[in-house]
């Protein structure tokens, strides 16, 4: 007999014989089902049919999964922090625990200083025009987005295993050629002090019982228009990591912090390849981070083939206010979730966790059309990114491994073996008609039917 699930296991108590039955959670483009468990489990049996087959093979293993989640921007923290204590606690438990009605978010991305979804631009060491602070005597972790740290501590009290990565949108303006939060480059004489600034951020967070697992030194380093932003070309990023940030992390005893390069789109894979080409730089790096506002998600596999020891994280994709739930669900499930995972990503993060009904807050020059996974106004509304992440995060817990599943043009899918011994298959039907198919595992078959424009997560116990 298979080991029985523990009561705190997110799969319990879904079936009496979990080796024979598959539980199903469904979301449809027309929103008639929103991450809803279906009343009838599927059953493995010995049967034959002519439906397309998705064979799942747990013996063929690929990358280890580290987590799924969102960016906890300053605006997100502000909006969630303004909820009543009881409402905030209930929402955080729903977001960060996998059991019960929780979706089990396991990974968060923060901004170092302001992002474009902060109320205003700031760094942790702003100085009056014409002044600098090479000693970082004025460094202040409380300089802006003050709700982030208190909210993070509440989250960690609920789930202390959450992994956190942090990304800088801009250093202090006195370190930049533009002397502005928008655009410009890091001044050559400020490479060392910027590395020290990032170290002080990591240390200040640890002083507040928040361990940042990974950092990227620059968000979208070829985007000069966002507010805040900074240009950092591949050669400049390589030099900064090799001669400044990498050695500074080691000297500070922070070499357990993983360092990622790039953190931008799939249309310029040459950038991380150039950074990785220097073996000394690569010695400080854990991998590269990716967005999909340009290019094709297959770029991740190209980089993986060139440098298989380097991790891949998918760290950002936004949902715009001018989109539609159904179309966004289909595109994000196919390209962001299934696409990045089948192309070796270990992490999948959607962009902003929360915004208000008017896509606020944001900086004056920041993106004004970002819909959060949650809209927080008079009530909390769960939007498409919430469901995209829920379909993976609840069941594909950190430490799960992607396993083999057949590729199908009309049935995009991805499969996992979890540490608890479950198989999880996520499958998408983005066609206008319902589609039946066969799930085959260890010689047994189960017939599933996906409605038109729908995604399902199938879960069963491996034996």
C-alpha positions, -999 to +999 in steps of 0.1 A: +000+000+000+013+035-008+021+057+022-010+077+033-009+115+030-003+136+060-033+158+071-012+190+063-003+176+029-020+198+002-033+167-015-051+153+015-079+140+017-086+139-020-089+101-026-089+068-008-066+050-032-043+077-046-024+053-068-055+047-090-072+080-091-063+115-105-076+146-089-082+175-113-082+213-108-096+234-137-095+270-149-114+281-180-111+312-201-148+321-196-142+319-158-169+293-151-141+274-133-114+292-114-088+268-101-117+246-091-113+210-080-135+189-102-160+166-085-151+134-103-116+120-102-102+103-133-093+067-130-063+048-143-073+016-161-063-008-188-081+006-218-074+015-254-086+045-275-076+067-304-072+099-284-038+118-284-016+104-257+005+123-231+029+097-217+045+107-183+077+090-173+091+097-138+124+080-147+134+107-171+143+137-149+153+173-157+157+204-136+148+208-099+121+233-092+128+261-067+095+279-066+066+299-081+053+333-071+052+370-078+071+403-073+063+419-039+066+455-051+065+484-028+030+492-040+019+456-034+031+457+002+014+491+007-019+478-005-018+445+014-005+463+045-035+486+046-060+457+049-073+450+084-052+426+105-077+398+102-082+402+064-044+405+058-037+374+078-064+354+059-050+366+026-014+359+034-023+324+045-042+318+013-012+331-007+016+314+011+003+281+024-005+251+001-030+234+023-068+240+024-077+268+000-041+281-001-022+284-034+013+279-019+034+307-033+070+297-025+091+324-041+091+362-041+110+389-060+118+423-044+132+455-057+164+469-042+153+505-038+124+516-059+108+497-088+085+514-113+056+502-091+067+521-061+049+554-052+081+573-060+117+569-070+142+564-042+174+546-033+188+538+002+214+565-001+199+596-018+219+628-015+213+664-025+224+674-060+261+676-062+268+655-032+280+619-030+285+593-002+313+569-011+314+558+026+277+550+025+273+568+058+238+578+049+226+543+039+190+538+052+170+506+045+139+525+056+142+552+029+111+541+010+086+513+004+084+510+042+057+484+042+078+458+025+099+446+055+070+444+080+049+425+055+078+402+047+081+393+083+044+385+085+048+363+054+079+345+069+060+339+101+034+320+081+059+302+058+096+306+068+107+285+038+098+313+013+127+320-010+134+356-018+154+372-047+161+409-050+168+431-081+180+467-085+162+490-108+187+518-102+216+527-079+216+561-062+216+589-088+250+602-076+265+569-088+252+574-124+263+592-155+228+606-160+225+619-124+189+607-127+168+577-118+160+572-155+186+557-178+223+565-176+251+541-167+270+533-136+300+556-133+333+537-136+345+552-103+313+539-086+316+502-094+332+495-060+308+516-040+278+502-058+289+467-049+293+478-013+258+493-015+243+460-025+262+443+003+247+467+028+213+460+015+217+422+020+232+428+055+204+452+065+178+426+055+195+399+074+196+422+105+158+422+102+156+384+100+151+384+062+175+363+041+177+372+005+185+340-015+196+356-048+202+389-065+205+404-099+225+436-101+202+453-127+166+448-138+163+450-176+198+463-182+190+474-218+159+493-209+167+530-205+131+544-205+116+530-174+115+550-141+138+539-125+162+523-149+199+520-158+218+507-188+244+481-181+258+464-212+271+429-211+307+437-208+300+462-181+280+437-161+307+411-165+333+435-152+311+446-123+305+410-113+341+398-117+360+426-102+335+441-077+302+424-067+315+388-067+345+395-046+325+417-023+300+390-016+328+366-007+346+392+015+313+399+034+307+362+040+276+363+018+287+338-008+256+318+000+237+345-019+232+333-055+241+358-082+222+360-115+230+380-146+208+395-173+171+397-160+157+408-193+141+395-225+145+364-246+154+384-277+189+392-266+203+358-255+237+370-267+239+391-235+240+363-209+261+342-233+287+370-234+287+373-196+290+335-192+319+334-217+343+347-191+351+317-168+361+340-139+327+358-141+309+325-144+326+314-112+306+340-093+273+333-110+245+308-104+227+316-136+206+340-157+172+355-152+146+361-179+115+381-190+094+375-222+085+410-235+105+401-266+118+370-282+108+334-278+109+313-246+131+287-264+161+310-259+163+296-224+171+261-238+197+276-261+215+291-232+211+259-212+227+239-239+257+262-240+261+264-202+241+235-186+255+242-151+240+277-151+205+279-136+176+296-154+150+317-135+120+332-152+115+363-131+089+386-147+059+389-170+032+415-166-006+414-174-019+446-189-052+463-182-061+462-219-059+424-220-087+399-215-088+372-189-092+343-214-065+354-239-041+363-211-047+329-194-039+310-226-008+330-235+007+330-200+000+293-194+015+283-227+046+306-228+054+318-193+045+287-172+046+257-194+070+273-219+097+284-194+095+251-174+099+230-205+129+252-214+147+245-181+135+273-158+136+264-121+115+294-110+084+311-125+074+345-113+046+367-126+050+404-121+032+425-096+014+408-067-011+436-061-024+469-075-054+491-069-084+493-094-065+520-113-032+500-116-016+522-090+008+529-074+036+535-099+063+561-104+054+591-127+073+575-156+067+539-146+043+514-163+008+526-156-011+496-170+000+467-148-027+446-134-018+428-102-024+392-095-047+408-069-067+440-073-072+455-039-099+482-036-131+479-017-126+441-020-098+418-031-102+405-067-081+376-079-069+381-115-054+359-142-018+359-129-031+345-095-046+315-113-015+310-136+007+306-105-018+287-085-020+258-110+017+251-103+026+265-069+000+246-048+012+211-059+047+215-074+065+223-042+101+233-040+123+203-045+100+188-071+117+176-104+104+181-139+100+148-156+093+136-191+059+142-208+051+140-245+052+173-264+020+181-283+013+211-304-023+212-294-019+201-258+010+220-243+019+204-210+046+198-184+050+172-156+067+168-122+075+144-095+071+160-061+092+152-029+061+136-014+058+112-043+030+127-064+029+132-101+016+166-112+007+172-149-003+207-161-020+206-195-035+234-217-062+233-244-061+267-262-084+256-290-120+266-295-133+231-290-131+206-261-103+181-265-101+145-251-067+128-246-051+099-227-027+103-198-004+072-198+017+064-167+034+031-159+014+012-184-020+025-172-042+050-190-067+076-179-090+095-203-093+133-197-113+159-215-103+196-214-130+221-222-122+247-249-097+273-238-089+257-204-060+246-182-060+217-158-037+204-131-038+166-127-024+150-096-019+114-087+003+093-064+033+076-079+038+040-068 
